[in-house]
């Protein structure tokens, strides 16, 4: 009789541990999926911004080729204030070979996405930071007759 009791308790314990293991696994999968969705959405936003920057460069170059000596263009951006209930920040990162856009979750800087612009830093200057919490982010293109500057402005 006591051995049956111990056997039933053992089965109950194994079942409880299996359920706990499954629950922990499901929570981990859920957290991973949320982070992946967050990164995917931020990458889509960065790709759209990169396209806007390249369009500004092409439009500016066309005006320069037509003889413009001064250009000032602005492109307002429409950004979601939060992705997966997380605010984020977008900044321009410069390396030796190219500029990149980097989106980082404000509350957790370990979650970030980087998209390369494939623009040589020796050709022009790109700088600035945009917070998703700002209501009117803008990309500004300025050509003063000699230098091209692109700025991300809140």
C-alpha positions in Angstrom: 0.0 0.0 0.0 2.7 2.6 0.8 4.6 1.7 -2.4 1.4 2.4 -4.4 1.0 5.7 -2.6 4.7 6.6 -3.4 4.1 5.6 -7.0 1.0 7.8 -7.4 2.9 10.7 -5.8 5.8 10.2 -8.2 3.4 10.2 -11.2 1.8 13.4 -9.9 5.2 15.0 -9.4 6.4 14.0 -12.9 3.1 15.3 -14.4 3.5 18.6 -12.5 7.1 19.0 -13.6 6.1 18.3 -17.2 3.4 20.9 -17.1 5.8 23.4 -15.5 8.4 22.7 -18.2 5.8 23.2 -21.0 4.6 26.5 -19.4 8.2 27.8 -19.1 8.9 26.8 -22.7 5.7 28.5 -24.0 6.6 31.7 -22.1 10.1 31.7 -23.6 8.7 31.2 -27.1 6.2 34.0 -26.6 8.9 36.4 -25.4 11.1 35.5 -28.4 8.2 36.0 -30.8 7.4 39.4 -29.3 11.0 40.5 -29.7 11.2 39.2 -33.3 8.0 41.0 -34.2 9.3 44.2 -32.6 12.6 44.0 -34.6 10.8 43.2 -37.8 8.5 46.3 -37.4 11.5 48.5 -36.6 13.4 47.2 -39.6 10.4 48.0 -41.9 10.4 51.6 -40.5 14.1 51.9 -41.1 13.8 50.6 -44.7 11.1 53.2 -45.4 13.3 55.9 -44.0 16.3 54.7 -46.1 14.1 54.9 -49.2 13.0 58.4 -48.3 16.7 59.5 -47.8 17.7 57.9 -51.2 14.8 59.7 -52.9 15.9 63.0 -51.4 19.4 62.4 -52.6 18.2 61.6 -56.2 15.9 64.6 -56.3 18.6 66.9 -54.9 21.2 65.5 -57.4 18.7 66.2 -60.3 18.3 69.8 -59.1 22.1 70.2 -58.8 22.5 68.8 -62.3 20.0 71.4 -63.5 22.0 74.2 -62.0 20.6 74.7 -58.5 23.0 76.6 -56.2 21.0 76.2 -53.1 18.5 73.5 -52.0 16.4 73.1 -48.9 13.9 70.2 -48.9 12.0 68.7 -46.0 10.1 65.4 -45.8 7.9 64.8 -42.8 7.7 61.3 -41.6 4.8 59.4 -40.2 6.0 57.0 -37.6 4.1 54.9 -35.1 4.7 56.2 -31.6 5.0 52.6 -30.2 5.6 49.2 -31.6 4.4 46.3 -29.4 3.8 48.9 -26.7 7.5 50.0 -26.8 8.8 53.5 -27.7 11.9 53.6 -29.8 14.6 55.9 -31.1 16.2 56.2 -34.5 19.7 57.5 -35.0 22.2 57.8 -37.7 25.4 55.8 -37.2 28.5 56.5 -39.2 31.2 54.0 -40.0 34.3 54.3 -42.2 32.5 53.0 -45.3 28.8 53.9 -44.9 26.0 55.5 -42.9 23.4 53.3 -41.2 20.1 53.9 -39.4 19.8 52.3 -36.0 16.4 51.8 -34.2 16.6 51.0 -30.5 13.9 50.3 -28.0 14.2 53.1 -25.4 13.5 51.0 -22.3 15.7 48.1 -23.5 18.8 49.1 -25.5 19.7 45.4 -26.1 16.8 45.3 -28.6 17.9 47.2 -31.8 18.0 46.9 -35.5 20.5 48.5 -38.0 19.9 49.1 -41.7 22.8 50.2 -43.9 22.2 53.2 -46.2 25.2 52.3 -48.5 26.1 56.0 -48.7 29.8 56.9 -48.5 30.5 59.4 -45.7 33.0 61.3 -47.9 30.2 62.3 -50.3 27.8 64.0 -47.8 26.9 64.3 -44.1 24.0 62.6 -42.5 23.2 63.1 -38.8 20.5 63.3 -36.2 18.2 61.4 -34.0 14.4 60.9 -34.0 12.3 59.7 -31.1 9.1 57.9 -31.9 7.3 59.9 -29.2 7.8 63.1 -31.1 4.8 64.2 -33.1 6.5 65.6 -36.2 9.8 63.9 -37.2 11.3 65.3 -40.4 14.2 64.5 -42.8 15.9 67.7 -44.0 18.1 67.9 -47.1 20.3 71.0 -47.4 22.7 71.9 -50.3 24.6 75.2 -49.9 26.4 75.1 -53.2 29.3 73.0 -51.9 28.1 70.5 -49.3 25.1 68.2 -48.9 23.7 67.7 -45.4 20.8 65.4 -44.4 19.4 65.7 -40.9 16.9 63.7 -38.9 15.0 66.3 -36.8 12.4 65.8 -34.1 
